[in-house]
Structures are given as structure tokens and as C-alpha cells.
Amino acid sequence: MSSARPTRLLLLTIRAIGDVVLITPIIRQLRMVYPTMYLAALADGASANILQNNPHLDRVFVLDRRGTKRLSKFSQFRQWRQLIAEIREERFDTVVDVFSGPRSAMLGWLSGASRRYGEDYRKRIRGFLYSHCIQVSRDHRHLVEQKLDLIRPLVGNIDTHEAPLELFLTSDETQHALGLLGVNTGDSQRLVGLVPGAGSPWRIWPSDRFVQLADILAERYHVNIVLVGGDDDRGVCQRIAEMMRVSPVNLAGQTSLREAIAVLAQLDLVIANVTGPMHIASALTKPHVIGLYGVADTVQYAPWGSRAKMLTKGSTEDAYWHRVDYEQDYQRLLEISVEDVLDVIPHVMSHWSI
């Protein structure tokens, strides 16, 4: 554990939604060890919503990379300069670059912090921008375990069993979600969420299987089906809704990310492809989660938490992430049948009766 105690620390978390969910244990660990430290984080675009209302953070900076790309070069430079100025005004003494990318490494160096922690990427030049290069073993380790390595010099040993994912909702967000679902507080109806989209087409389980699964669940367990997704998932969710024999609540493209989080928090069971919403559901206290996996993500991006279960025909010994054969990965995903999912549900939802 480092002898220099940070007093003002910035976490650089420039990555996609699911990745940011998986680094929330870092925030709690830092706050536990340094309860009076000023702790801030910087996230990219929509991913910053994951950190909203987190009581362990004093501030969240937002870097909108997608929006910035639509600007002129001059406007991009002006926004970049303004962000750096805002960071430097906070006078951070320590920066932890959680994902250690080229942009974040440069931001850390420009922050003015004297202590800058990042993964040892000196072979790729940017590692020289860190004052503390941390060796991180990636092989057959979950992303949570990898990223916790970056703060071990600051917090000491970490029991990964005491490193849960965390998301925080307000009471207003919860009430709004209940309205979207058309339920009242205390209602006993069972809600099953399906997440049939994903950021990559190689991670999408066939929509006709989601249709068959939804109809069987509705008939066998008397549940209401909720389709969850973003704007890009409107099409697949609409097709599924039209093909189902029962009428689902289709919220795809109808919610903000914060609203989607609040909706997921009200569900009893979530069945999802490997995508941000699956990790979000795993971080919440109520829903049980079944994640549908090929093979590549079965270690590094496995569900984290006791309420989540990974369903795969692959083996963790075959997991790989350096050069992914996406076609092979997708074929392993296709091996999961509707019956496979139905067989798992009694073990996940042992209190349900037919």
C-alpha cells in the first residue's frame, strides 16, 4: 500500500456502459479506505449515467466523445481545453486511469496530478505518461479483478467477495419506473425482462427464440413480459412483440438510460444477451439474471454477483479475448436452445411455482 495518502483523486473511466458498471467496486473500495478524500470520476457520454447519484463520488465529469465528433476541429479543441481546465481547477494529486487508453492517459498527464496510476503499457508509449505503471494479469481473470489491481497500491489487499457492483436510484426514478411498467407498489405480479439486443450482432441470440421463450414463460409461470432496449433495439423488440402470442410491455427506445435502470430494478428476472443492461441488472438488488453467452466473454465479462447466472455451451478454458473469432463465438451462442433456458429457470427462481 502506497505511503502517500491521496487527498483529491480522479478516476478516469472512459469506456462503454457495461464496463463502467463493472468498475463500481473500485469506487466503494476507495471511499472505504479514504472516507474524507475528495473523489471524482470522468466518464464518457451515456456511461456517466451509471455513476449518477453514487454517494461515494463528489463529482462526475462527462466527456461526450460521440457528440464531439460532430463538431469542427476548432470546437473539438476548445471543448478539450475546457475539460482539461476544469480538471486542473480541482487540483487533483492522484489519478487512476481505470481503462488506460491513449486519450485517458493523456488526460491524466495533463490533469496536473503528480501521482498517476495506469496499466503498464510502456510498450505502447502511453505508459510513460503514468508515474506508477501497474502490472495487470488479464489471463483467466474477470474484468473486476483486473481493475481492482490498479488501486491495490492505494488500498491494500481486497477481498473480491466484498466488492459488489453498485447502482443508486432515487425514489422519484423508482416511482417513474413503476408508472412505465403499469404496476403499483406492492403488486405481486411477476415481471420478466428480455434484452434481445446487443452492441454487436455476434452477441445476439435469435429473436424467434426470444419469442418462443417469452410465450412459454407467460403461459407456464403467469408472468408479464417486458422488452428492454435502447433506440438501436426498437426494430428487434418490435418484431418480437408482434410475433408473440401474449402482449408484452415494449419499452425499447422509450426510456432514458436512468429510466431503463429503474425499470430493470423492478423486474423479478432478466434474460439477456451479453450487453450493458445485463451487467446493470446484475448490479441491482432485486432481479435475478440469466446471461446468454458464446465463449469469448465467459471469464472476463461473466456476470458478477450471486443473483446472476451465465448460460453457455462454451468452456471457460476456451475463453479468449486477444483475437476473438466472432463467427466461432456466435456459433457457440446459437447452441443455446429455448429448452436450455427453461431448464435453468427453476434453479434460478426456485420460489416460483407453475
C-alpha positions as CSV (number, residue, x, y, z in Angstrom):
1,M,0.0,0.0,0.0
2,S,1.4,3.4,-1.0
3,S,2.7,5.6,1.8
4,A,1.4,8.7,0.1
5,R,-2.2,9.2,1.1
6,P,-4.3,10.8,-1.7
7,T,-6.5,13.8,-0.7
8,R,-8.0,14.6,-4.1
9,L,-8.4,11.6,-6.5
10,L,-9.8,11.4,-10.0
11,L,-10.9,8.1,-11.6
12,L,-10.7,8.1,-15.4
13,T,-13.4,5.6,-16.6
14,I,-13.7,6.3,-20.4
15,R,-15.4,3.1,-21.6
16,A,-18.8,1.7,-22.5
17,I,-21.8,1.3,-20.2
18,G,-21.2,-2.3,-19.1
19,D,-17.5,-1.6,-18.4
20,V,-18.4,1.3,-16.2
21,V,-20.9,-0.8,-14.2
22,L,-18.1,-3.4,-13.6
23,I,-15.7,-0.8,-12.1
24,T,-18.1,0.5,-9.4
25,P,-16.4,-1.7,-6.8
26,I,-13.4,0.4,-7.2
27,I,-15.3,3.5,-6.1
28,R,-16.6,1.8,-2.9
29,Q,-13.1,0.5,-2.0
30,L,-11.5,3.9,-2.3
31,R,-14.2,5.5,-0.2
32,M,-13.9,2.8,2.5
33,V,-10.2,3.4,2.8
34,Y,-10.3,7.2,2.4
35,P,-13.6,8.4,3.8
36,T,-12.7,12.1,3.8
37,M,-10.9,12.2,0.4
38,Y,-12.4,14.2,-2.5
39,L,-13.3,11.6,-5.1
40,A,-14.3,12.4,-8.6
41,A,-14.8,10.3,-11.8
42,L,-14.7,11.1,-15.5
43,A,-16.9,9.0,-17.8
44,D,-17.9,9.1,-21.5
45,G,-21.3,10.2,-22.6
46,A,-24.2,7.9,-21.6
47,S,-21.8,5.9,-19.4
48,A,-21.7,8.8,-16.9
49,N,-25.3,8.0,-16.1
50,I,-24.1,4.8,-14.4
51,L,-22.3,6.9,-11.8
52,Q,-25.2,9.4,-11.2
53,N,-26.4,9.5,-7.6
54,N,-23.4,7.5,-6.4
55,P,-23.0,8.7,-2.8
56,H,-19.3,7.8,-2.8
57,L,-18.5,10.3,-5.5
58,D,-18.2,14.1,-5.0
59,R,-18.3,14.9,-8.7
60,V,-18.7,13.3,-12.2
61,F,-17.1,14.9,-15.2
62,V,-18.6,14.0,-18.6
63,L,-16.7,13.6,-21.8
64,D,-19.1,13.2,-24.8
65,R,-16.9,11.6,-27.4
66,R,-19.7,10.8,-29.8
67,G,-21.1,14.4,-29.7
68,T,-17.7,15.9,-30.1
69,K,-17.1,14.0,-33.3
70,R,-19.9,16.1,-35.0
71,L,-18.1,19.4,-34.2
72,S,-15.5,21.2,-36.2
73,K,-11.8,20.6,-35.3
74,F,-11.7,24.1,-33.6
75,S,-14.8,23.3,-31.5
76,Q,-13.3,19.9,-30.5
77,F,-10.1,21.6,-29.4
78,R,-12.0,24.2,-27.4
79,Q,-14.1,21.6,-25.6
80,W,-11.0,19.5,-24.9
81,R,-9.2,22.6,-23.5
82,Q,-12.2,23.5,-21.4
83,L,-12.4,20.0,-19.9
84,I,-8.7,20.0,-19.0
85,A,-9.1,23.4,-17.4
86,E,-12.0,22.2,-15.3
87,I,-10.0,19.1,-14.2
88,R,-6.9,21.2,-13.3
89,E,-9.0,23.6,-11.2
90,E,-9.8,20.7,-8.9
91,R,-6.1,20.3,-8.1
92,F,-6.1,16.5,-8.0
93,D,-3.0,15.0,-6.5
94,T,-3.8,11.4,-7.7
95,V,-5.3,10.0,-10.9
96,V,-6.3,6.4,-11.5
97,D,-6.7,5.6,-15.2
98,V,-9.0,2.6,-15.0
99,F,-9.0,1.5,-18.6
100,S,-5.6,3.0,-19.6
101,G,-6.5,4.2,-23.1
102,P,-4.5,6.7,-25.1
103,R,-7.0,9.6,-24.5
104,S,-7.3,8.9,-20.8
105,A,-3.5,8.6,-20.4
106,M,-3.1,12.0,-21.9
107,L,-5.9,13.4,-19.7
108,G,-4.2,12.0,-16.6
109,W,-0.9,13.6,-17.6
110,L,-2.5,16.9,-18.3
111,S,-4.5,16.9,-15.1
112,G,-1.6,18.2,-13.1
113,A,-1.7,15.3,-10.7
114,S,1.7,14.2,-9.5
115,R,0.7,10.5,-9.0
116,R,-0.9,8.8,-12.0
117,Y,-1.7,5.1,-11.9
118,G,-2.4,3.1,-15.0
119,E,-1.8,-0.3,-16.6
120,D,1.7,-0.9,-17.7
121,Y,1.5,0.0,-21.4
122,R,5.1,1.3,-21.8
123,K,5.5,-0.9,-24.9
124,R,2.8,1.3,-26.4
125,I,4.4,4.6,-25.4
126,R,1.4,5.9,-23.5
127,G,2.5,4.0,-20.4
128,F,5.3,6.6,-19.9
129,L,2.5,9.2,-19.1
130,Y,1.9,7.3,-15.8
131,S,4.1,7.8,-12.7
132,H,3.0,4.4,-11.5
133,C,2.7,1.6,-14.1
134,I,0.8,-1.3,-12.6
135,Q,1.2,-4.9,-14.0
136,V,-2.2,-6.4,-14.5
137,S,-2.7,-10.1,-15.3
138,R,-5.5,-10.5,-17.8
139,D,-5.5,-14.2,-18.4
140,H,-8.5,-16.1,-17.0
141,R,-9.4,-13.2,-14.7
142,H,-12.7,-11.3,-14.5
143,L,-12.6,-7.6,-15.5
144,V,-13.5,-6.6,-11.9
145,E,-10.4,-8.5,-10.6
146,Q,-8.2,-6.9,-13.3
147,K,-9.3,-3.4,-12.5
148,L,-9.1,-3.8,-8.7
149,D,-5.3,-4.4,-9.3
150,L,-4.9,-0.7,-10.2
151,I,-5.9,0.5,-6.8
152,R,-4.2,-2.1,-4.7
153,P,-1.2,0.2,-4.1
154,L,-3.6,2.7,-2.6
155,V,-6.0,0.5,-0.6
156,G,-4.0,-2.7,0.1
157,N,-5.5,-6.2,-0.1
158,I,-9.0,-6.5,-1.5
159,D,-11.4,-9.4,-0.8
160,T,-13.3,-9.6,-4.2
161,H,-16.2,-11.2,-2.3
162,E,-16.6,-7.9,-0.6
163,A,-16.6,-6.0,-4.0
164,P,-20.2,-5.8,-5.2
165,L,-21.4,-3.9,-8.2
166,E,-23.5,-0.9,-7.2
167,L,-26.0,1.4,-8.8
168,F,-28.1,4.0,-7.0
169,L,-31.6,5.2,-7.8
170,T,-33.8,8.0,-6.4
171,S,-37.3,7.4,-5.1
172,D,-38.6,9.5,-8.0
173,E,-36.9,7.3,-10.5
174,T,-38.4,4.3,-8.9
175,Q,-41.9,5.7,-9.0
176,H,-41.5,6.7,-12.6
177,A,-40.4,3.2,-13.5
178,L,-43.5,1.7,-11.8
179,G,-45.6,4.0,-13.9
180,L,-43.8,2.9,-17.1
181,L,-44.5,-0.7,-16.2
182,G,-48.1,0.0,-15.2
183,V,-47.8,-1.5,-11.8
184,N,-48.3,-0.2,-8.3
185,T,-46.0,-0.6,-5.2
186,G,-46.9,-3.8,-3.5
187,D,-48.3,-5.5,-6.6
188,S,-47.5,-9.2,-6.6
189,Q,-47.4,-9.8,-10.4
190,R,-44.2,-11.3,-11.8
191,L,-42.2,-9.4,-14.3
192,V,-39.6,-10.9,-16.6
193,G,-37.4,-8.6,-18.7
194,L,-35.9,-9.7,-22.0
195,V,-33.0,-7.9,-23.5
196,P,-32.8,-9.2,-27.1
197,G,-30.4,-6.6,-28.5
198,A,-26.7,-6.1,-28.0
199,G,-23.9,-3.8,-29.2
200,S,-22.5,-6.4,-31.5
201,P,-24.5,-8.6,-33.9
202,W,-22.3,-11.6,-32.8
203,R,-23.8,-11.4,-29.3
204,I,-27.5,-11.5,-30.3
205,W,-29.4,-14.7,-29.6
206,P,-32.0,-15.3,-32.3
207,S,-35.2,-13.2,-31.9
208,D,-37.5,-16.1,-32.8
209,R,-36.1,-18.0,-29.7
210,F,-36.9,-14.9,-27.5
211,V,-40.4,-15.1,-28.9
212,Q,-40.9,-18.8,-28.1
213,L,-39.3,-18.3,-24.7
214,A,-41.5,-15.3,-23.8
215,D,-44.7,-17.1,-24.7
216,I,-43.8,-20.2,-22.7
217,L,-42.8,-18.1,-19.7
218,A,-46.1,-16.2,-19.8
219,E,-48.1,-19.4,-20.0
220,R,-46.1,-21.6,-17.6
221,Y,-45.3,-19.1,-14.9
222,H,-48.1,-16.5,-15.5
223,V,-45.5,-13.6,-15.8
224,N,-45.7,-10.3,-17.7
225,I,-43.0,-9.9,-20.3
226,V,-41.1,-6.6,-20.6
227,L,-38.9,-5.8,-23.6
228,V,-35.9,-3.6,-22.7
229,G,-33.5,-1.9,-25.0
230,G,-32.2,1.4,-26.5
231,D,-33.0,3.2,-29.7
232,D,-31.0,0.7,-31.7
233,D,-33.1,-2.1,-30.3
234,R,-36.5,-0.7,-31.4
235,G,-36.7,-2.9,-34.5
236,V,-35.9,-6.3,-33.0
237,C,-38.1,-5.6,-30.0
238,Q,-41.0,-4.6,-32.2
239,R,-40.6,-7.7,-34.3
240,I,-40.6,-9.8,-31.1
241,A,-43.7,-8.0,-29.7
242,E,-45.6,-8.6,-33.0
243,M,-44.7,-12.3,-33.1
244,M,-45.6,-13.1,-29.5
245,R,-49.0,-14.6,-28.7
246,V,-49.2,-12.5,-25.5
247,S,-48.7,-8.8,-25.4
248,P,-45.5,-7.6,-23.8
249,V,-44.7,-4.2,-22.4
250,N,-42.3,-2.9,-25.0
251,L,-40.1,-0.2,-23.6
252,A,-37.3,-0.4,-26.3
253,G,-36.3,3.1,-27.2
254,Q,-38.9,4.6,-24.8
255,T,-36.6,5.3,-21.9
256,S,-33.5,7.1,-21.0
257,L,-30.7,5.1,-19.5
258,R,-31.6,6.1,-16.0
259,E,-35.2,5.1,-16.6
260,A,-34.1,1.8,-18.0
261,I,-32.0,1.2,-14.9
262,A,-35.1,1.9,-12.7
263,V,-37.2,-0.4,-14.8
264,L,-34.7,-3.2,-14.6
265,A,-34.7,-2.7,-10.8
266,Q,-38.4,-3.6,-10.6
267,L,-38.1,-6.9,-12.5
268,D,-38.0,-10.3,-11.0
269,L,-36.0,-12.0,-13.7
270,V,-33.9,-10.6,-16.6
271,I,-32.8,-12.8,-19.5
272,A,-30.3,-11.0,-21.7
273,N,-27.5,-11.2,-24.3
274,V,-24.1,-10.1,-23.1
275,T,-24.6,-6.3,-23.1
276,G,-24.7,-3.3,-20.8
277,P,-28.2,-3.9,-19.5
278,M,-27.3,-7.4,-18.4
279,H,-24.5,-6.0,-16.2
280,I,-26.8,-3.3,-15.0
281,A,-29.4,-5.9,-13.9
282,S,-26.6,-7.9,-12.2
283,A,-25.7,-4.8,-10.2
284,L,-29.3,-4.2,-8.9
285,T,-30.7,-5.8,-5.7
286,K,-33.9,-7.4,-7.0
287,P,-33.7,-9.1,-10.3
288,H,-32.2,-12.5,-10.9
289,V,-30.3,-12.6,-14.2
290,I,-29.6,-15.2,-16.8
291,G,-26.9,-14.1,-19.3
292,L,-26.7,-15.8,-22.7
293,Y,-23.0,-16.3,-23.7
294,G,-20.9,-17.7,-26.5
295,V,-17.4,-18.4,-25.2
296,A,-15.2,-15.4,-25.5
297,D,-16.7,-13.4,-22.7
298,T,-17.2,-16.3,-20.2
299,V,-14.4,-15.2,-18.0
300,Q,-13.6,-11.5,-18.5
301,Y,-17.2,-10.4,-18.8
302,A,-19.0,-13.1,-16.8
303,P,-22.0,-12.0,-14.6
304,W,-20.6,-10.6,-11.4
305,G,-22.8,-11.3,-8.4
306,S,-24.7,-14.1,-6.7
307,R,-28.1,-13.3,-8.3
308,A,-26.7,-13.7,-11.9
309,K,-26.1,-16.9,-13.8
310,M,-24.2,-17.4,-17.0
311,L,-25.7,-19.8,-19.6
312,T,-23.2,-21.0,-22.2
313,K,-22.3,-24.1,-24.2
314,G,-18.7,-23.0,-24.1
315,S,-15.9,-23.7,-21.6
316,T,-14.0,-21.1,-19.5
317,E,-10.9,-23.0,-20.6
318,D,-11.7,-21.9,-24.2
319,A,-12.3,-18.2,-23.3
320,Y,-10.2,-15.8,-25.2
321,W,-10.1,-12.1,-25.8
322,H,-7.0,-11.2,-27.6
323,R,-8.1,-12.2,-31.1
324,V,-11.7,-13.2,-30.9
325,D,-13.1,-15.5,-33.7
326,Y,-16.5,-13.8,-33.7
327,E,-18.0,-16.4,-36.0
328,Q,-17.0,-19.2,-33.7
329,D,-18.2,-17.3,-30.7
330,Y,-21.6,-16.8,-32.3
331,Q,-21.9,-20.4,-33.2
332,R,-21.5,-21.4,-29.6
333,L,-24.2,-18.8,-28.7
334,L,-26.5,-20.5,-31.2
335,E,-26.1,-23.8,-29.4
336,I,-28.2,-22.5,-26.5
337,S,-31.8,-23.6,-27.1
338,V,-35.0,-22.3,-25.6
339,E,-35.2,-25.6,-23.6
340,D,-31.8,-24.8,-22.1
341,V,-33.0,-21.5,-20.8
342,L,-36.2,-23.1,-19.4
343,D,-34.2,-25.8,-17.7
344,V,-32.2,-23.1,-15.8
345,I,-35.1,-21.0,-14.6
346,P,-36.3,-23.4,-11.8
347,H,-32.8,-23.3,-10.3
348,V,-32.6,-19.5,-10.6
349,M,-36.2,-18.8,-9.5
350,S,-36.6,-21.7,-7.0
351,H,-39.5,-20.0,-5.3
352,W,-41.6,-19.9,-8.5
353,S,-44.4,-22.5,-8.9
354,I,-46.1,-23.4,-12.1
